[in-house]
Amino acid sequence: MMPPHPSSGTPGLRLTRRELLRRASNGFGTLALGSLLSQSSHSQLAAAVRGTESGPLATPHFPAKARSVLFLFMEGAVSQVDSFDHKPLLAKYHGQDAHKAMGRIEKTQFDSIGTILKSPWQFRQHGQSGLWISDLFPHIARQADDLCVLRSMTSNFPEHTSANYFLHSGIGLQGRPSMGAWVNYGLGSLNDNLPGYVVLNGGQIPSGGLDNFGSGFLPATHQGSLIHAQGTPLANVVPSEKQAQLQQTKQRLVRRLNEHALEQSGGVDALESAIHNYELAARMQVTIPELMDISNETAATRALYGLDAPYEHTRTYARECILARRMVERGVRFVELTIPMVDGYSRWDAHGGLVKNHGDNARAVDQPIAGLLIDLKQRGLLDETLVVWAGEFGRTPFAQGNDGRDHNEHGFSVWLAGGGVRGGMTYGQTDDWGYKSVVNRLEMHDLHATVLHQLGIHHDRLTYRFGGRDIRLTDVKGEVIREILA
């Protein structure tokens, strides 16, 4: 394991590069910041930043299949039995008492167990693979041969906030590093002028808040950078000063203050990270406006994603997906997309009104996701981009009330595409009701281990010393799902 912080430069020992820079020039942050603020030697600054942004691995443990990850987070929990897990038995027993039909049923989040509820959507087989997908996702269904559906995923938590933390960080508690932060820490950035980990906000910040995207005990430079898909992407991305000289004057003041702070504190991660983020923000004032300007996308591309669709939320998610592709093209390592604010704060959380809730949310994301897969493939990017579609848990095969479904952590579906994963296949199986995982049961740690593996990382060797032990994303668990790898 690489040490989290370099040597403090004990007398008589060879100094690290970072320590040398700190002693000779009041810290690396000041050196780079001074170069940036004087608006000269940009190429030298970029080289310096590259040297420190490369993760502890320097290079992957082994040749990677994927260069980037796109995480399509379906917050609120999509029902597996209404989307990717066809269960004909639900139609046969529709309306019957769930306890009598199914036998033992675990306590649910709201302890409201109704009758067996068949899916209101028709399931059909799609593609050469014959993958079963419901009419809830007609556009995604046409890309069936690129999908690897994991039908036996489980979670340790039936409640949104803890389950969101578990999906993102492998621990159901606040304050742990997210998967994107671990990837950014391990491999570093591919682009000096953009963050290595970006969260595209479509309007819905998930339960648990921004801690879902945090860096926890990792250096703060690895946390997710929140960029808004609509409106102003970032605060101050365009300088507020009308005269460049005024901005430069402010920057010189900041430089002097940072010099003084570093003289007093030496190498403090929080301060160094703040300076690093300041440097990156200055470079992003040039790169972000160009990145976010999609006016040069062709009419065919806009139509493919649904950017001109009549439904507002389809347009929002279409823009997210186009921006995600543009980020991958520019070397952003990990991009997460949040869902639009479709129906207030209900998300995919269909405790009632299943048809409207899932119908509206699917209408928002279905065409844009299919367009993203097609576009990545046409541009030769799908092979090196791992697309992950997942919610925090699934939903029950029986009703909550008359027309909703409660939370179900015992068995649900997620899918992967591209990035060296086999398409047109399923892995794992739930029982005949779509309730519990019974074949090749998977945990979130297995998903995390597989994502890291496709990026060339041994999940049990990417660690960080904290609290007296070497901690990793997969904790003490996790197995790569090798059966799904191409």
C-alpha positions in Angstrom: 0.0 0.0 0.0 1.2 3.5 -0.8 1.4 5.7 2.4 -1.3 8.4 2.5 1.2 11.1 3.1 4.9 11.3 2.0 7.8 11.5 4.4 8.1 14.5 6.6 11.7 14.8 5.5 13.5 13.7 8.6 17.0 15.1 8.7 19.5 12.6 7.2 16.9 11.0 4.9 16.4 11.8 1.3 13.6 14.4 0.8 10.5 13.5 -1.2 9.7 15.7 -4.2 6.8 17.2 -2.3 8.8 18.0 0.8 11.5 19.6 -1.4 9.0 21.8 -3.1 7.4 22.7 0.3 10.7 23.7 1.8 12.1 25.5 -1.2 8.9 27.3 -2.2 6.5 27.3 0.7 4.7 24.2 -0.5 3.7 22.6 -3.8 0.4 24.4 -3.6 2.0 27.8 -3.5 4.5 27.0 -6.2 1.8 25.8 -8.6 -0.7 28.5 -7.5 1.9 31.2 -8.1 2.6 30.0 -11.6 -1.1 29.8 -12.3 -2.0 33.2 -10.9 0.8 34.9 -12.8 -0.9 33.3 -15.9 2.4 32.0 -17.2 4.2 28.7 -17.6 0.9 26.9 -17.9 2.5 23.8 -19.4 5.0 23.5 -16.6 2.1 23.9 -14.1 0.1 21.1 -15.9 3.1 18.8 -15.7 3.5 19.5 -12.0 -0.1 18.8 -11.3 0.0 15.6 -13.3 2.9 14.5 -11.2 0.9 14.9 -8.0 -2.6 13.9 -9.3 -1.5 10.4 -10.5 -2.9 8.0 -7.9 -0.9 5.7 -5.6 -0.9 3.0 -8.3 0.9 5.2 -10.9 -0.3 2.6 -13.4 -3.0 0.0 -13.1 -2.2 -3.3 -11.5 -2.9 -5.0 -14.8 -4.1 -3.9 -18.3 -7.5 -2.3 -17.9 -10.5 -3.0 -20.0 -12.2 0.3 -19.2 -10.8 3.8 -19.1 -13.9 5.5 -17.6 -17.1 4.7 -15.7 -20.5 6.2 -16.3 -22.8 5.5 -13.3 -26.5 6.0 -14.1 -27.9 6.2 -10.6 -31.7 5.4 -10.5 -32.4 6.7 -7.0 -35.5 5.6 -5.2 -35.3 2.0 -6.4 -36.6 0.7 -9.7 -38.9 -2.3 -9.4 -37.0 -5.3 -10.8 -40.2 -7.3 -11.5 -41.5 -4.4 -13.6 -38.3 -3.9 -15.6 -35.6 -6.6 -16.0 -36.7 -9.6 -14.0 -39.7 -11.4 -15.7 -41.8 -13.3 -13.3 -45.0 -14.9 -14.9 -46.0 -16.3 -11.5 -47.1 -12.8 -10.4 -49.8 -12.7 -13.1 -51.0 -16.2 -12.1 -51.4 -15.2 -8.5 -52.4 -11.6 -9.0 -54.7 -10.3 -6.2 -54.1 -13.3 -3.9 -52.9 -13.0 -0.3 -49.1 -12.7 -0.4 -48.6 -14.7 2.9 -50.6 -17.6 1.6 -49.1 -17.6 -1.8 -45.5 -17.0 -1.0 -45.1 -18.3 2.5 -42.7 -16.4 4.8 -42.3 -12.7 4.1 -39.8 -10.5 5.7 -40.8 -7.3 7.5 -40.8 -4.5 5.0 -39.9 -0.8 5.5 -43.5 0.3 6.0 -44.8 -3.2 7.1 -47.7 -2.9 4.6 -48.0 -6.2 2.8 -50.8 -6.4 0.3 -51.8 -8.9 -2.3 -49.6 -10.2 -5.1 -49.2 -7.5 -7.8 -48.6 -8.4 -11.4 -46.5 -6.1 -13.5 -48.7 -3.6 -15.4 -46.1 -3.7 -18.2 -45.7 -6.5 -20.7 -42.4 -8.4 -20.8 -40.9 -9.3 -24.2 -37.7 -11.0 -25.4 -35.3 -8.6 -27.2 -32.2 -8.9 -29.4 -30.4 -12.0 -30.6 -29.9 -12.8 -26.9 -33.6 -13.0 -26.2 -33.2 -10.9 -23.0 -36.5 -10.3 -21.2 -37.2 -6.6 -20.7 -40.5 -5.0 -20.0 -42.2 -2.3 -22.1 -41.3 0.2 -19.3 -38.0 0.6 -21.2 -38.7 0.3 -24.9 -35.6 2.2 -26.1 -33.2 0.4 -23.7 -34.7 -2.9 -24.7 -33.5 -2.4 -28.3 -29.9 -2.4 -26.9 -30.5 -5.7 -25.1 -27.5 -7.4 -26.7 -25.2 -4.8 -25.1 -26.6 -5.3 -21.6 -25.4 -7.6 -18.8 -28.2 -7.8 -16.3 -27.3 -8.9 -12.8 -30.6 -10.2 -11.4 -29.3 -11.3 -8.0 -28.1 -8.1 -6.4 -28.8 -7.5 -2.7 -28.4 -4.7 -0.2 -27.8 -4.7 3.5 -30.3 -1.8 4.1 -34.0 -1.3 3.4 -33.9 2.5 3.9 -32.9 5.0 1.3 -30.1 7.0 3.0 -28.2 4.0 4.4 -28.7 2.1 1.2 -27.4 5.0 -0.9 -24.3 5.2 1.2 -23.9 1.5 0.9 -24.2 1.6 -2.9 -21.8 4.5 -3.2 -19.2 3.6 -0.6 -19.6 0.0 0.5 -20.6 1.1 4.0 -24.1 2.2 5.1 -22.8 5.1 7.1 -22.1 8.8 6.3 -18.6 10.0 5.7 -16.9 7.1 3.8 -15.2 7.6 0.4 -17.5 7.0 -2.5 -16.6 4.7 -5.4 -15.8 7.6 -7.6 -13.4 9.0 -5.0 -11.6 5.7 -4.7 -11.2 5.5 -8.5 -9.9 9.0 -8.6 -7.6 8.4 -5.7 -6.2 5.2 -7.2 -5.8 6.2 -10.8 -5.7 9.9 -10.8 -7.0 12.3 -13.5 -6.7 11.8 -17.2 -7.3 15.5 -17.8 -5.4 18.4 -16.1 -8.3 20.8 -16.7 -11.2 18.8 -15.5 -12.0 16.9 -12.3 -11.4 13.1 -12.3 -14.8 12.6 -10.6 -17.8 14.5 -11.7 -21.4 14.3 -10.6 -23.9 15.6 -13.2 -26.9 16.9 -11.3 -30.1 16.5 -13.1 -32.1 18.1 -10.2 -32.4 15.3 -7.7 -29.7 15.1 -5.0 -30.1 11.7 -3.4 -31.1 10.9 0.1 -28.0 11.3 2.2 -27.0 14.4 0.3 -23.6 15.3 -1.0 -21.9 12.8 1.3 -22.8 10.2 -1.4 -20.1 11.7 -3.5 -17.6 12.6 -0.8 -14.0 11.6 -0.4 -14.3 10.7 3.3 -10.9 10.2 4.8 -9.2 10.3 1.4 -7.6 13.6 0.4 -10.3 16.1 -0.4 -9.2 16.5 -4.0 -10.8 13.2 -4.8 -14.4 14.1 -3.9 -17.0 14.4 -6.6 -17.4 17.8 -8.4 -21.0 18.7 -8.7 -21.9 20.2 -12.1 -25.5 21.2 -12.9 -26.8 19.9 -16.2 -29.1 22.8 -16.6 -28.5 26.5 -16.1 -25.2 27.7 -14.7 -23.1 24.6 -14.3 -20.8 25.9 -11.6 -20.8 29.0 -9.4 -18.2 31.5 -10.7 -17.4 29.5 -13.7 -17.5 32.8 -15.6 -15.4 35.5 -13.8 -17.6 38.1 -12.2 -15.0 40.8 -12.6 -15.5 42.9 -15.7 -11.8 43.6 -15.9 -9.2 40.9 -15.9 -6.8 43.1 -13.9 -9.2 43.1 -11.0 -9.4 39.3 -10.9 -5.6 39.1 -11.1 -5.3 41.5 -8.1 -7.6 39.2 -6.0 -5.6 36.2 -7.1 -2.3 37.8 -5.9 -3.9 38.4 -2.5 -5.0 34.8 -2.3 -1.5 33.7 -3.2 0.1 35.8 -0.4 -2.4 34.5 2.1 -1.8 30.9 1.0 2.0 31.4 1.2 1.6 32.6 4.8 -0.7 29.8 5.8 1.6 27.1 4.3 4.6 28.7 6.0 2.8 28.3 9.3 1.3 24.8 8.7 3.7 23.0 6.4 2.0 20.2 4.5 -1.7 20.0 5.6 -3.9 18.0 3.4 -7.0 20.2 3.8 -5.0 23.3 2.9 -3.1 21.7 0.0 -6.4 20.2 -1.3 -8.1 23.6 -1.1 -5.2 25.2 -3.1 -5.4 22.3 -5.6 -9.1 22.8 -6.1 -8.6 26.5 -6.5 -6.0 25.9 -9.2 -8.3 23.4 -11.0 -11.2 25.9 -10.7 -9.2 28.5 -12.5 -8.4 26.2 -15.3 -12.1 25.1 -15.4 -13.1 28.7 -16.2 -11.7 27.9 -19.6 -12.7 24.3 -20.1 -16.2 24.1 -18.6 -17.9 26.6 -20.9 -16.7 24.7 -24.0 -17.6 21.4 -22.4 -21.1 22.5 -21.6 -21.8 24.1 -25.0 -23.6 21.4 -26.9 -24.7 23.6 -29.8 -22.2 21.9 -32.1 -23.9 18.5 -31.6 -25.6 17.4 -34.8 -29.3 17.3 -35.3 -29.1 13.5 -35.5 -27.3 13.3 -32.2 -29.8 15.6 -30.5 -32.7 13.5 -31.8 -30.9 10.2 -30.8 -30.7 11.3 -27.1 -34.2 13.0 -27.1 -32.8 16.4 -26.6 -35.8 17.9 -28.5 -38.4 15.6 -26.9 -41.7 17.1 -25.8 -41.2 15.9 -22.2 -39.2 18.3 -20.1 -37.4 15.7 -18.0 -36.4 13.7 -21.1 -34.7 16.8 -22.3 -32.9 17.2 -19.0 -31.6 13.7 -18.8 -30.7 13.8 -22.5 -28.5 16.7 -21.8 -26.9 14.9 -18.9 -26.1 11.9 -21.1 -24.6 14.0 -23.9 -22.5 15.8 -21.4 -21.4 12.5 -19.8 -20.2 11.3 -23.3 -18.4 14.6 -23.8 -16.7 14.2 -20.4 -15.6 10.6 -21.3 -14.2 11.9 -24.6 -12.2 14.5 -22.6 -10.8 12.0 -20.1 -13.0 12.4 -17.0 -12.4 9.1 -15.1 -15.7 8.7 -13.3 -19.1 10.4 -14.1 -22.2 9.9 -12.1 -25.6 11.1 -13.3 -28.5 11.9 -10.9 -32.1 11.7 -12.1 -34.3 14.7 -12.9 -36.9 16.0 -10.5 -39.7 14.2 -12.2 -42.4 14.1 -9.6 -41.3 16.2 -6.6 -39.1 14.2 -4.3 -40.7 10.8 -5.0 -37.9 9.6 -7.3 -38.5 5.9 -8.3 -39.9 5.4 -4.9 -43.3 4.0 -5.9 -45.0 3.3 -2.6 -48.2 4.1 -4.4 -49.2 5.0 -8.0 -46.7 2.6 -9.5 -47.8 3.1 -13.1 -47.5 6.9 -13.0 -44.3 7.0 -10.9 -42.3 4.4 -12.9 -43.9 5.5 -16.1 -42.9 9.1 -15.7 -39.4 8.3 -14.5 -38.8 5.8 -17.3 -40.0 8.3 -19.9 -37.4 10.7 -18.6 -34.4 8.3 -18.8 -35.2 5.6 -21.3 -34.4 7.3 -24.6 -31.4 9.3 -23.4 -29.8 6.1 -21.9 -30.4 4.2 -25.1 -29.0 7.1 -27.1 -25.9 7.2 -24.9 -25.2 3.5 -25.5 -25.7 3.8 -29.2 -23.5 7.0 -29.4 -20.7 5.5 -27.4 -20.7 2.4 -29.6 -20.7 4.4 -32.8 -17.8 6.5 -31.6 -15.8 3.5 -30.5 -16.0 4.5 -26.8 -18.3 1.8 -25.4 -15.5 -0.8 -25.3 -13.5 1.4 -23.0 -16.4 2.9 -21.0 -18.1 0.9 -18.3 -21.8 1.9 -18.0 -23.4 1.0 -14.7 -27.2 1.3 -14.2 -28.3 0.8 -10.6 -30.6 1.8 -7.8 -30.0 1.3 -4.1 -32.4 -1.7 -3.8 -35.5 -3.1 -5.5 -39.2 -3.4 -4.8 -41.6 -6.0 -3.5 -43.5 -8.4 -5.7 -46.6 -7.8 -3.6 -48.5 -4.5 -3.3 -48.1 -1.8 -0.7 -51.7 -0.5 -0.5 -53.5 -1.1 -3.8 -51.0 0.1 -6.4 -47.5 0.6 -4.9 -44.5 -1.6 -4.0 -42.5 -1.3 -0.8 -38.7 -1.5 -0.6 -37.0 -4.9 -1.2 -33.3 -5.4 -0.4 -33.3 -9.1 -0.8 -33.0 -9.4 -4.6 -33.1 -6.9 -7.4 -31.5 -6.1 -10.8 -28.7 -3.8 -12.0 -27.1 -3.9 -15.4 -23.7 -3.1 -16.9 -22.7 -2.4 -20.5 -19.4 -1.9 -22.3 -16.0 -1.7 -20.6 -15.1 -5.4 -21.2 -18.4 -6.8 -19.9 -20.3 -9.5 -21.9 -23.5 -8.2 -23.4 -26.8 -10.0 -24.0 -26.7 -12.0 -20.9 -28.1 -12.3 -17.4 -26.3 -13.4 -14.2 -27.9 -14.7 -11.0 -31.5 -15.3 -10.3 -34.2 -14.4 -7.8 -36.9 -16.8 -6.7 -40.1 -17.4 -8.8 -41.6 -14.3 -7.2 -38.7 -11.9 -7.9 -38.4 -11.5 -4.1 -35.1 -13.0 -2.9 -31.8 -13.8 -4.6 -31.4 -17.6 -4.8 -28.8 -18.2 -7.5 -25.3 -16.5 -7.5 -26.3 -14.1 -4.8 -24.4 -10.8 -5.2 -23.6 -8.0 -2.7 -22.6 -4.4 -3.4 -19.0 -5.3 -2.6 -19.0 -7.7 -5.6 -20.2 -4.9 -7.9 -17.5 -2.6 -6.6 -14.8 -5.2 -7.0 -15.9 -5.8 -10.6 -15.9 -2.1 -11.5 -12.4 -1.7 -10.1 -11.2 -4.8 -11.9 -12.4 -3.5 -15.2 -10.3 -0.3 -14.5 -7.2 -2.5 -13.9 -7.4 -2.4 -10.1 -7.1 -5.3 -7.7 -9.8 -4.2 -5.2 -8.0 -5.8 -2.3 -4.8 -3.8 -3.0 -6.2 -0.3 -3.4 -6.1 0.7 0.3 -5.7 3.8 2.5 -4.4 3.8 6.0 -7.0 5.2 8.4 -8.0 4.5 12.0 -5.1 2.1 12.4 -5.8 -0.2 9.5 -5.7 -0.3 5.7 -9.2 0.4 4.5 -10.5 -0.4 1.0 -13.7 0.2 -0.9 -14.8 -3.4 -0.6 -14.0 -3.6 3.1 -13.1 -7.2 3.8 -15.5 -8.6 1.2 -16.0 -8.5 -2.5 -15.4 -11.0 -5.4 -15.0 -10.0 -9.0 -17.9 -11.4 -11.0 -15.7 -13.1 -13.5 -18.5 -15.0 -15.3 -19.7 -11.7 -16.9 -16.3 -10.6 -18.2 -15.6 -10.7 -21.9 
